[in-house]
Amino acid sequence: MVLRPYYLPELILFSVSGVMLLALAWRAYRSPAVQRSRWRAAPILLGAIAAGGWLAAGLALQTARVASRFPLPWVFWTRGLALAFACWMIWLFALTLVRGRAEKFRPDRRDFLRWTQAVAVAAPVVLCGFGIARRNELTAREIDVPVPGLPDDLHGLRLVQLSDIHLSPYLSEADLAWAVEMANSFRAHLAVVTGDLITDSKDGLDVCIEHLARLRAEAGVIGCHGNHEIYAGCEEQATSAGLRAGIHFLRQESRVFRFGNAELNVAGVDYQRRHRPYLVGAEALRAPGAVNLLLSHNPDVFPVAARQGYDLTLSGHTHGGQVNVEILSRQINPARYFTPYTYGLYRLGRAAVYVTRGIGTVGIPARFGAPPEVALIRLCAT
């Protein structure tokens, strides 16, 4: 089994919940009733067996892949429910500590704490199940992007963007086919695919390309690669398969598209790794006198792209956080711990970046408050 970086949050969750199992077993062992019993060692033994089995199951669930072309429903349901159970154990341990301390000082609160504990224990299971069930409810997002100095012949130009497909046991071919159909319904001038076609090397890259070959746009289909093409070791394979299917993945290169008397220069780069210089040499891909568009899976490159003179950057990568909650008009999601560009349109001076929520999921196979999308970007003169 090979561990990947995107498994780390879930493995941490399983590890913490495994430790919670041991802690609960220790608390049971220390209780007066158990200490008086001849079987007082049983909680420790059972807790160790349960924790060991749980951690082994978590490791297997996070690293096992399904080789079948058709995803099996039990896979993502088993994985999702296991993650919900991990959350449940952590909640249970925390509330057991709180309840134990409260009972020492406020016995009258026992009934209230029982109800609070029941609700808190059920909440992770319910929310996780809801997120799993709705993870593939695809939405259409249309957005106008003002571009200073946009030529008249590019005003109203339509770009349809698909990103973070992650064709895997958690996104079916039927879901991807529906996304392609939705993209084609926009009748865009240009279609772009901004990386993460699959999640792992055992997923169906050729199947994904086969479906993307059905994309239709006036000027064709172009794209760039994401980090999961690196993890799966399939950048070259995806590039060559894409070319055979009529999809040009731009790898540190650019193409110029002419619409009327105006030119749109589209540059694409491979996934830009964090903690390394961004967009080295990408300034040479710009075309003077044209509107310059950059395709980069990682949105963190945006400040550099703006300095280099790119008018618009299209990115993905964040999935909109996958789990997003609005509190006091602020969006709270996991992606905010890693990037300021989590979802939507951002501007720096004359430049802009649009970050799409993408289509698929990675890690926890659930979405909550961040539904998948196919994005239509319209260029507008200011």
C-alpha positions as CSV (number, residue, x, y, z in Angstrom):
1,M,0.0,0.0,0.0
2,V,1.3,3.4,-0.9
3,L,0.4,6.5,1.2
4,R,-0.3,9.7,-0.5
5,P,-0.2,13.3,1.0
6,Y,-3.9,13.7,0.5
7,Y,-4.6,10.8,2.9
8,L,-2.9,12.6,5.8
9,P,-5.9,14.5,7.3
10,E,-8.0,11.3,7.4
11,L,-5.2,9.2,8.8
12,I,-4.8,11.8,11.5
13,L,-8.5,11.6,12.2
14,F,-8.3,7.8,12.4
15,S,-5.3,7.9,14.7
16,V,-6.8,10.4,17.1
17,S,-10.0,8.4,17.3
18,G,-7.9,5.3,17.9
19,V,-6.2,7.0,20.8
20,M,-9.7,8.0,22.1
21,L,-10.7,4.3,22.1
22,L,-7.7,3.6,24.3
23,A,-8.5,6.5,26.6
24,L,-12.1,5.4,27.0
25,A,-10.9,1.9,27.8
26,W,-8.5,3.4,30.5
27,R,-11.4,5.4,32.0
28,A,-13.5,2.2,32.2
29,Y,-10.6,0.3,33.8
30,R,-10.2,3.0,36.5
31,S,-13.9,3.0,37.4
32,P,-14.6,1.6,40.9
33,A,-17.0,-1.1,39.7
34,V,-14.4,-2.5,37.3
35,Q,-11.6,-2.3,39.9
36,R,-13.7,-4.6,42.2
37,S,-14.3,-7.1,39.4
38,R,-12.2,-10.1,38.7
39,W,-12.2,-9.1,35.1
40,R,-10.7,-5.7,35.6
41,A,-8.1,-6.2,32.9
42,A,-10.8,-6.8,30.3
43,P,-11.3,-3.1,29.3
44,I,-7.6,-2.5,28.6
45,L,-7.4,-5.7,26.5
46,L,-10.6,-5.0,24.6
47,G,-9.6,-1.4,24.1
48,A,-6.2,-2.3,22.7
49,I,-7.8,-4.9,20.3
50,A,-10.5,-2.4,19.2
51,A,-8.0,0.5,18.7
52,G,-5.5,-1.7,16.8
53,G,-8.3,-3.1,14.5
54,W,-9.7,0.4,14.0
55,L,-6.4,1.9,13.0
56,A,-5.7,-1.1,10.6
57,A,-9.2,-0.6,9.0
58,G,-8.6,3.1,8.7
59,L,-5.2,2.6,6.9
60,A,-6.8,0.0,4.6
61,L,-9.7,2.2,3.7
62,Q,-7.5,5.2,3.0
63,T,-5.1,3.4,0.7
64,A,-7.2,0.7,-1.0
65,R,-8.5,1.6,-4.4
66,V,-11.1,-0.1,-6.6
67,A,-9.7,-1.2,-9.9
68,S,-13.2,-1.7,-11.4
69,R,-14.1,0.8,-14.2
70,F,-17.5,1.1,-12.5
71,P,-17.3,2.5,-8.9
72,L,-18.9,0.3,-6.2
73,P,-21.3,2.3,-4.0
74,W,-20.3,0.4,-0.9
75,V,-16.8,1.7,-1.1
76,F,-17.5,5.4,-0.5
77,W,-20.3,4.7,1.9
78,T,-18.1,2.4,4.0
79,R,-15.3,5.0,3.9
80,G,-17.7,7.9,4.7
81,L,-19.4,6.1,7.6
82,A,-16.0,5.1,9.0
83,L,-14.9,8.7,9.0
84,A,-18.2,9.7,10.7
85,F,-17.6,7.0,13.3
86,A,-14.1,8.4,13.9
87,C,-15.7,11.8,14.5
88,W,-18.3,10.2,16.8
89,M,-15.6,8.7,19.0
90,I,-13.7,11.9,19.3
91,W,-17.0,13.7,20.2
92,L,-17.9,11.0,22.7
93,F,-14.6,11.2,24.5
94,A,-14.7,15.0,24.7
95,L,-18.2,15.0,26.0
96,T,-17.5,12.2,28.5
97,L,-14.8,14.4,30.0
98,V,-17.1,17.4,30.2
99,R,-19.9,15.4,31.6
100,G,-17.7,13.8,34.2
101,R,-16.5,17.1,35.5
102,A,-19.9,18.7,35.4
103,E,-21.5,15.9,37.4
104,K,-19.0,16.4,40.2
105,F,-20.1,20.0,40.7
106,R,-23.6,20.3,39.2
107,P,-25.6,17.0,39.5
108,D,-28.8,18.9,38.4
109,R,-27.3,19.2,34.9
110,R,-27.2,15.5,34.2
111,D,-30.4,15.3,32.1
112,F,-29.3,18.3,30.1
113,L,-25.9,16.8,29.4
114,R,-27.4,13.5,28.3
115,W,-29.5,15.3,25.7
116,T,-26.5,17.4,24.6
117,Q,-24.3,14.3,24.3
118,A,-26.9,12.5,22.2
119,V,-27.3,15.4,19.8
120,A,-23.5,16.0,19.6
121,V,-22.8,12.3,19.0
122,A,-25.4,12.1,16.2
123,A,-24.4,15.3,14.5
124,P,-21.2,14.1,12.8
125,V,-22.9,11.0,11.5
126,V,-25.9,13.0,10.1
127,L,-23.7,15.7,8.5
128,C,-21.2,13.3,7.0
129,G,-24.0,11.2,5.5
130,F,-25.7,14.3,4.1
131,G,-22.5,15.5,2.6
132,I,-21.8,12.1,1.0
133,A,-25.3,11.9,-0.4
134,R,-25.1,15.3,-2.0
135,R,-21.4,15.3,-3.0
136,N,-22.2,15.0,-6.8
137,E,-25.2,17.4,-7.1
138,L,-23.6,19.4,-9.9
139,T,-24.4,23.1,-10.3
140,A,-23.9,25.6,-13.1
141,R,-22.1,28.9,-12.2
142,E,-22.0,31.8,-14.6
143,I,-19.8,34.8,-13.8
144,D,-18.9,38.0,-15.7
145,V,-15.2,39.0,-15.4
146,P,-14.4,42.6,-16.3
147,V,-11.1,42.9,-18.1
148,P,-9.6,46.5,-18.5
149,G,-8.9,47.3,-22.1
150,L,-10.7,44.3,-23.5
151,P,-11.0,44.5,-27.3
152,D,-14.6,44.7,-28.6
153,D,-14.3,41.4,-30.4
154,L,-13.6,39.6,-27.1
155,H,-16.4,41.3,-25.2
156,G,-18.8,38.5,-24.2
157,L,-16.3,35.7,-24.9
158,R,-17.5,32.6,-23.1
159,L,-15.0,30.2,-21.4
160,V,-16.3,27.0,-19.8
161,Q,-14.2,25.5,-17.1
162,L,-14.1,22.0,-15.7
163,S,-11.6,21.2,-12.9
164,D,-10.8,18.7,-10.2
165,I,-12.8,15.9,-11.8
166,H,-11.2,13.1,-9.7
167,L,-12.8,10.3,-11.6
168,S,-12.6,7.5,-9.0
169,P,-14.8,5.3,-6.9
170,Y,-16.3,8.5,-5.6
171,L,-17.3,10.1,-9.0
172,S,-19.0,7.9,-11.5
173,E,-18.9,8.0,-15.3
174,A,-22.5,9.1,-15.3
175,D,-21.6,12.1,-13.1
176,L,-18.8,13.1,-15.5
177,A,-21.0,12.6,-18.5
178,W,-23.5,15.0,-17.0
179,A,-20.8,17.6,-16.3
180,V,-19.7,17.4,-20.0
181,E,-23.3,17.7,-21.2
182,M,-23.8,20.8,-18.9
183,A,-20.6,22.3,-20.3
184,N,-21.7,21.8,-23.9
185,S,-25.0,23.4,-23.1
186,F,-23.2,26.7,-22.6
187,R,-22.0,26.8,-26.2
188,A,-18.7,28.3,-25.1
189,H,-16.1,29.8,-27.4
190,L,-13.4,27.9,-25.6
191,A,-13.4,25.0,-23.1
192,V,-10.6,24.6,-20.4
193,V,-9.8,21.7,-18.1
194,T,-7.6,22.8,-15.1
195,G,-6.2,19.6,-13.7
196,D,-6.8,16.7,-11.4
197,L,-8.5,14.4,-13.9
198,I,-8.1,11.4,-11.6
199,T,-7.1,10.9,-8.0
200,D,-4.7,7.9,-8.1
201,S,-2.8,5.8,-10.6
202,K,-5.4,3.0,-10.4
203,D,-8.3,5.3,-11.5
204,G,-9.5,5.4,-15.1
205,L,-7.4,8.1,-16.8
206,D,-8.3,6.8,-20.3
207,V,-12.0,6.7,-19.3
208,C,-11.8,10.3,-18.1
209,I,-10.2,11.4,-21.4
210,E,-12.8,9.5,-23.3
211,H,-15.6,11.5,-21.7
212,L,-13.7,14.8,-22.0
213,A,-13.3,14.2,-25.7
214,R,-17.0,14.9,-26.0
215,L,-16.5,18.5,-24.9
216,R,-17.5,20.9,-27.7
217,A,-16.4,24.6,-28.0
218,E,-15.9,26.9,-31.0
219,A,-12.1,27.2,-30.6
220,G,-11.5,23.7,-29.0
221,V,-10.5,22.3,-25.7
222,I,-7.3,23.1,-23.8
223,G,-6.1,22.5,-20.3
224,C,-3.3,22.1,-17.7
225,H,-2.3,19.5,-15.2
226,G,-2.9,19.3,-11.5
227,N,-1.1,17.8,-8.5
228,H,-2.9,14.5,-8.8
229,E,-1.4,14.0,-12.3
230,I,1.9,14.1,-10.5
231,Y,0.8,11.8,-7.7
232,A,-0.5,9.3,-10.2
233,G,2.6,9.6,-12.4
234,C,0.5,10.2,-15.5
235,E,1.4,13.7,-16.8
236,E,2.9,12.3,-20.0
237,Q,0.1,9.8,-20.5
238,A,-2.6,12.4,-20.0
239,T,-0.9,14.8,-22.4
240,S,-0.6,12.2,-25.2
241,A,-4.0,10.8,-24.6
242,G,-5.5,14.3,-24.6
243,L,-3.9,15.1,-27.9
244,R,-5.4,12.0,-29.5
245,A,-8.8,13.1,-28.1
246,G,-8.4,16.7,-29.3
247,I,-7.5,18.2,-25.9
248,H,-4.2,20.2,-25.8
249,F,-2.8,20.2,-22.3
250,L,-0.4,23.2,-22.1
251,R,2.8,22.4,-20.3
252,Q,4.9,25.6,-19.9
253,E,3.6,26.6,-23.3
254,S,0.9,28.9,-24.9
255,R,-1.5,29.1,-27.8
256,V,-3.0,32.1,-29.5
257,F,-6.7,32.1,-30.5
258,R,-8.0,34.8,-32.8
259,F,-11.6,36.0,-32.4
260,G,-12.4,38.6,-35.1
261,N,-9.6,41.1,-35.0
262,A,-8.6,40.3,-31.4
263,E,-6.2,37.7,-30.0
264,L,-6.6,35.7,-26.8
265,N,-3.2,34.2,-25.7
266,V,-3.7,31.2,-23.4
267,A,-0.7,29.9,-21.4
268,G,-0.7,26.8,-19.3
269,V,1.7,25.5,-16.6
270,D,2.1,22.2,-14.7
271,Y,1.1,22.2,-11.1
272,Q,3.1,24.8,-9.2
273,R,4.4,23.3,-6.0
274,R,4.2,25.2,-2.7
275,H,7.4,26.5,-1.2
276,R,9.0,26.8,-4.6
277,P,9.2,29.9,-6.9
278,Y,6.0,30.2,-8.8
279,L,5.8,30.6,-12.6
280,V,9.5,30.6,-13.4
281,G,9.8,31.6,-17.0
282,A,6.0,32.0,-17.5
283,E,6.5,35.7,-18.3
284,A,7.9,34.6,-21.7
285,L,4.6,32.8,-22.5
286,R,2.8,36.2,-22.7
287,A,1.9,37.7,-26.0
288,P,2.2,41.5,-26.3
289,G,-0.9,43.1,-27.7
290,A,-3.2,40.1,-26.8
291,V,-5.4,39.4,-23.8
292,N,-3.4,37.0,-21.7
293,L,-5.0,34.1,-19.9
294,L,-3.1,31.7,-17.6
295,L,-4.3,28.2,-16.7
296,S,-2.8,27.1,-13.4
297,H,-4.3,24.4,-11.1
298,N,-2.8,26.1,-8.0
299,P,-4.5,29.5,-7.4
300,D,-1.6,30.6,-5.1
301,V,0.3,31.7,-8.2
302,F,-2.1,34.6,-8.8
303,P,0.0,37.5,-7.3
304,V,2.9,36.4,-9.4
305,A,0.7,36.0,-12.5
306,A,-0.6,39.5,-11.9
307,R,2.9,41.0,-11.7
308,Q,3.9,39.2,-14.9
309,G,1.0,40.8,-16.7
310,Y,-1.6,38.1,-17.1
311,D,-5.1,39.6,-17.3
312,L,-7.0,36.5,-16.0
313,T,-6.0,33.3,-14.3
314,L,-8.2,30.2,-14.1
315,S,-7.6,27.8,-11.3
316,G,-9.1,25.0,-9.1
317,H,-7.4,22.8,-6.6
318,T,-9.3,23.9,-3.4
319,H,-12.7,22.3,-4.2
320,G,-14.1,25.4,-2.4
321,G,-13.0,23.7,0.8
322,Q,-15.5,20.8,0.1
323,V,-17.0,21.6,3.5
324,N,-17.9,25.3,3.8
325,V,-19.9,27.0,6.6
326,E,-20.9,30.7,6.6
327,I,-20.6,32.3,10.1
328,L,-21.2,36.0,10.5
329,S,-20.9,36.6,6.8
330,R,-17.5,34.8,6.7
331,Q,-16.9,31.6,4.9
332,I,-15.2,29.0,7.0
333,N,-13.7,26.0,5.3
334,P,-10.5,23.9,5.5
335,A,-8.9,25.4,2.4
336,R,-8.5,28.8,4.2
337,Y,-5.8,27.2,6.3
338,F,-3.7,26.8,3.1
339,T,-4.6,29.6,0.7
340,P,-6.4,33.0,0.6
341,Y,-7.9,32.0,-2.8
342,T,-10.5,29.4,-1.9
343,Y,-13.4,30.0,-4.2
344,G,-14.7,32.7,-6.6
345,L,-13.3,35.8,-8.2
346,Y,-10.4,37.7,-6.7
347,R,-8.7,40.8,-8.1
348,L,-5.3,42.5,-7.8
349,G,-5.2,45.8,-9.7
350,R,-6.1,45.1,-13.3
351,A,-5.7,41.3,-13.0
352,A,-8.2,38.7,-11.8
353,V,-8.3,35.0,-10.9
354,Y,-11.3,32.7,-10.8
355,V,-11.1,29.7,-8.5
356,T,-13.7,27.0,-9.3
357,R,-15.1,24.5,-6.8
358,G,-14.5,21.7,-9.3
359,I,-16.5,18.6,-9.8
360,G,-15.1,15.7,-7.7
361,T,-13.9,15.1,-4.2
362,V,-10.7,14.0,-2.5
363,G,-10.0,12.8,1.0
364,I,-13.5,12.7,2.7
365,P,-16.0,11.8,-0.1
366,A,-18.4,14.5,0.9
367,R,-19.4,18.1,0.2
368,F,-21.3,20.4,2.5
369,G,-21.9,24.1,1.6
370,A,-19.5,23.8,-1.4
371,P,-21.4,22.0,-4.2
372,P,-19.5,20.9,-7.3
373,E,-19.8,23.2,-10.4
374,V,-19.2,23.7,-14.0
375,A,-18.2,27.3,-14.5
376,L,-19.0,29.7,-17.4
377,I,-16.7,32.7,-17.4
378,R,-17.7,35.6,-19.6
379,L,-15.2,38.3,-20.5
380,C,-16.5,41.9,-20.2
381,A,-15.1,45.2,-21.2
382,T,-14.8,47.8,-18.3
